Amino acid sequence: MKLTLQTDYALRALIYLGVRTERLCSIREIAGAYGISEAHMVKVVHKLGQGGFAETLRGRNGGLRLGRAADEIVIGDVVCYFEENMALLACMENGAAATVCKLMPACRLQNVLLQARRAMMAVLNDHTLADVITAFEINRLTKNENSQSFTLTGR
């Protein structure tokens, strides 16, 4: 399973906000830190705000911050909120007709993939944002913040 870029950016924005709890952050700042489009980050931040993962403050001195403590933001909750479709196959989608596959309704593959998805979500639900903010992230996101950005690897 591959998560969407929107989910990836949401998690990375939350990590950034989790590192920068001492002040409000801007969309431009977060996008610049990761070398991604501000337009994409605007959409992500809007949705993070709607979901209560981030608090957005408008105006001249506005910005954003975590909507709650990092140890209260469950990674699985963020993934489920941003991923519109967690179905691994078409036959696993809500309302999928039994005619999607000739093996339905006796297909055993569907059950195996459901177990895999449950296992993945169990791991994600077992970790919070605080668990993924280490000294490395803190150092990387605060070091040379005005002069250097970095890009996402493998994207």
C-alpha positions in Angstrom: 0.0 0.0 0.0 1.2 3.4 -0.9 0.0 6.5 1.0 -1.0 9.6 -1.0 1.3 12.6 -1.1 -1.3 14.5 0.8 -0.9 12.1 3.7 2.8 12.2 3.5 2.9 16.0 3.5 0.4 16.0 6.4 2.6 13.8 8.5 5.7 15.8 7.7 3.9 19.1 8.5 2.8 17.7 11.9 6.4 16.6 12.6 7.5 20.2 11.7 4.9 21.6 14.1 5.9 19.1 16.7 9.5 20.3 16.6 8.4 24.0 16.6 6.1 24.1 19.6 7.6 27.3 21.0 6.0 29.5 18.2 3.6 29.7 15.4 4.8 28.4 12.0 3.8 29.5 8.5 2.8 27.4 5.5 5.7 29.0 3.6 8.2 27.9 6.3 7.0 24.3 6.3 6.8 24.0 2.6 10.3 25.5 2.3 11.8 23.2 4.9 10.7 20.2 2.9 11.1 21.7 -0.6 7.5 21.2 -1.6 4.9 23.4 -3.2 3.2 26.0 -1.0 -0.1 25.4 -2.9 0.0 21.7 -1.9 0.8 22.6 1.7 -2.1 25.1 1.9 -4.5 22.3 1.1 -2.9 19.9 3.6 -2.9 22.5 6.4 -6.5 23.4 5.7 -7.4 19.7 6.1 -5.2 19.3 9.2 -7.1 22.2 10.8 -10.5 20.7 9.9 -9.4 17.5 11.5 -8.3 19.2 14.7 -4.6 18.0 14.2 -3.5 21.6 13.7 -4.8 24.9 15.0 -4.7 27.7 12.4 -4.7 31.4 13.3 -5.5 34.0 10.7 -4.2 37.5 10.4 -1.0 39.4 10.4 0.5 37.5 13.3 -1.2 34.3 12.4 0.2 30.9 11.6 -0.3 27.4 12.8 0.6 25.0 15.6 -0.3 21.5 16.7 -4.0 21.2 17.6 -3.1 19.1 20.6 0.0 17.6 22.2 2.2 15.4 20.0 1.6 12.5 22.3 -2.1 12.8 21.7 -1.9 12.7 17.9 -2.1 9.1 16.7 -0.4 8.4 13.4 -3.2 6.0 12.4 -5.8 8.7 13.0 -4.0 11.0 10.6 -3.6 8.3 8.0 -7.3 7.3 8.2 -8.3 11.0 8.0 -6.3 11.7 4.9 -6.7 8.4 3.0 -10.0 8.4 1.3 -9.8 4.8 0.3 -8.0 2.2 2.3 -9.2 -0.7 0.1 -6.2 -2.7 -1.3 -8.4 -4.2 -4.1 -11.5 -3.1 -5.9 -13.5 -5.9 -4.2 -12.6 -4.5 -0.8 -14.2 -1.1 -1.4 -17.5 -0.3 0.3 -20.4 -1.4 -1.8 -18.3 -3.4 -4.2 -20.6 -5.8 -6.0 -19.9 -9.5 -5.8 -19.4 -9.5 -9.6 -16.2 -7.5 -9.3 -14.3 -10.8 -9.4 -15.2 -14.3 -10.5 -13.8 -15.6 -7.2 -16.3 -13.7 -5.1 -17.8 -14.3 -2.6 -15.5 -17.3 -1.7 -12.1 -15.5 -2.4 -9.6 -16.1 0.3 -7.2 -13.4 -1.0 -9.5 -10.7 0.2 -9.3 -12.0 3.8 -5.6 -12.1 3.7 -5.4 -8.6 2.5 -7.9 -7.4 5.1 -5.6 -9.0 7.8 -2.6 -7.2 6.3 -4.5 -3.8 6.4 -5.6 -4.4 10.0 -2.0 -5.3 11.0 -0.7 -2.1 9.3 -3.3 0.0 11.0 -2.6 -1.6 14.4 1.1 -0.5 14.1 0.1 3.0 13.0 -2.5 3.2 15.8 0.2 2.2 18.3 2.4 5.3 17.6 1.9 8.9 18.2 3.5 12.0 16.6 5.7 12.2 19.7 7.1 8.8 18.9 8.4 9.9 15.5 10.0 13.2 16.6 13.5 12.3 17.6 16.7 14.3 18.1 17.4 13.8 14.4 14.2 15.5 13.3 14.7 18.3 15.8 18.2 18.9 14.6 17.4 18.6 11.0 14.4 21.0 11.1 16.0 23.6 13.3 19.5 23.6 11.8 20.3 26.4 9.3 16.6 27.1 9.0 16.9 30.3 7.0 19.6 29.2 4.6 19.0 25.6 3.7 16.0 23.4 2.8 16.0 19.7 2.0 13.9 17.6 -0.2 12.0 14.4 0.4 13.9 11.4 -0.6 12.5 8.7 -2.7 9.6 10.8 -3.9 
